[in-house]
């Protein structure tokens, strides 16, 4: 049995846009692993059945994406520390017949910065723009890496307060009107809002107010160079785009399902970057 081809999935709705099959397909080819990774369109009403069939349907596990991450959190039998803290599951696998869940977004975020901006976590103050699903993973990553002052700014202030309450000290919530007061000593700025996707809108942050050594990163990766990153680079600040987070969050799942820890290489990055560019 150990040698039979293993099969994993990414499930969501819609799912056609997902780049995960290309990422995992690249690694399967690269490491000569006889396995498969496929996209499965699963509507919310069918998600429970889909997830609880894992193991009987040929799958060894997979990725869970929008809109199922919270449902997966409730359905799995066992959660790792990141999934428990974030309240959502994006990676599932079977262990001794039990369905286990993890959230690898925080890992992916931190690994991307480790790769492209080493020592980023020496920043004392971080400003996080947005308080949606992905912001929970970012705040978890920042808190785990020891940032001492994490300021969440969101259009809907109550969502920022919910997040700050969930994570406790040193996370605080702020209205958009306060963003410029918060910028002056920010060593790290992370955009987690969907603003910036395909040129939609602009962020309310004036990068001129950030300190010279600040690092600016965006988790949005379509386009790769979001308006925030373009403005920050023009101001002479260090920037890191969101593609590396997408690539790195895939690493732990691949290792679980296929037994080999894959590498995020320049070649993989260039392949997915070209795909993003072609799809715009
Ligand atoms: P959510 O829908 O959960 O949250 C969206 C956030 O954007 C909220 O904070 C929302 O504010 C804010 N927002 C949306 N529109 C506006 C607007 N017009 N003005 C001000 N604020 C706005 O999305 P996610 O957190 O799941 O994802 C956010 C982005 O991150 C997406 O673009 C996604 O593609 C990207 N992403 C990238 C990943 C990667 O691996 N690089 C991983 C996960 C996500 P409000 O609360 O007020 O509505």
Boltz pocket constraint, residues with backbone or C-beta under 6 A from the ligand:
constraints:
  - pocket:
      binder: B
      contacts: [[A, 105], [A, 108], [A, 129], [A, 130], [A, 131], [A, 132], [A, 133], [A, 134], [A, 135], [A, 154], [A, 155], [A, 156], [A, 157], [A, 159], [A, 192], [A, 193], [A, 194], [A, 195], [A, 197], [A, 201], [A, 218], [A, 219], [A, 220], [A, 221], [A, 242], [A, 243], [A, 245], [A, 246], [A, 247], [A, 249]]
      max_distance: 6.0
